[in-house]
Every structure is written in C-alpha cells, then in structure tokens.
C-alpha cells in the first residue's frame, strides 16, 4: 500500500471554476503535511502547510482530517496560472510524496 | 522562504563517465538533505538521505556505490553518479529543511542526460 494516495487526474477546468484535490495517507503517526506545486520540468515549490484547524491563503484552502487520514486542497476562482501538478506531501520519518494531481485551467 | 541552490541545472555526459551534482543551502544550515529522482510523468522518488558528517542512508533498490553522496558541511551535499548509463538519465532534485517537522525547500533540479 502506498504511503500517500492521490488522484492523478488530469483535472481540466474552466477559468473561474472551483476545484478540489484529495489525498489520503496510511501512517497515523504522520506529523506534518504540505501541498506543493510543481510546474513542468521544474522543482516542487511549497504552496502551503496543512493544519488540523484548516488554513487559507487567498484562493487556496487546505484541510487536514487526522481521524480519516485525509488532506484536501481547494482552489477557488481558478486562474490560467494555476495550471500545474499539485503534490500532497506527508512527513514522519521522511517526506512521502503523492503521485501528484495534474490541473489544467482552460480559458 | 529558504533558498536551496543546485548545480548544474542541466548536464549531458557520455556513458561510463561520472557526474557530480551539488546542493547548497544558502541561508540556513541543514544537517539533513535529501536526494530525489523523478522520471517523466512520475512522482519524486527518494534515493537517499544525506547526513552531515556521516554516511548517507539509501532507499531500497538504490545502489550506494553508484550514487555517491557526500555531506561534508552543514550547507553542502553532493551526489555523484558514477559510471553513468543512459537509464540514469533523469531529473535529480535535492531538498533540505530547517527542522524535522518543517517544510522542505528544493533545489532547482538537475536534468541529466547520458548519451
């Protein structure tokens, strides 16, 4: 069983749409959680950390449900520049990456 | 955010030669750095954990004699791909973090092509 399971997509959405990505993790001892964004042929860049209380940064909202071992990312009012692969990352003894979810925002 | 610099960004080498990739944390000290490999349309795969002043810890299936890791200082780790083969062609990325629970910062990656 994979440490982190993530729907690879692809998600193709029109500009202005709201899109949600989900991720589940297998180890209940996981200690910290993140969403990263990776553009084609580039390194991953931190989008946001994820906390149990939920956190929001502009159009992006991340949530963590420890009981269900589930992480989500919500993007509102999608922009063309949001097109990328979004990686769910879970940390306990090391960083475990999901396979990434590909998002394309269409004009 | 913190800065991690990786060099070179792109390298083409001949089969059988060795290639060294450097990873530097520019504005913080990293006792631990990580080396990943990413093939097209796949996720990052951890190759090894580089520990300052001690031997690297390799993931299962990664040949330690082929992928030599040296973490000589708190700001520099190097990965040397020895006797490179075309199947070693990939995107290699390093990362570092300030603390055990904090986010990781990634280098820009090195695209290795072995011909």
Interface residues (C-beta under 8 A of the other chain):
Chain A: X31 X32 X34 X41 X42 X43 X44 X45 X46 X49 X87 X89 X91 X94 X95 X97 X98 X99 X100
Chain B: X1 X6 X34 X42 X43 X44 X46 X49 X91 X93 X95 X100 X101 X102 X103 X104 X105 X106 X107 X108 X109 X111
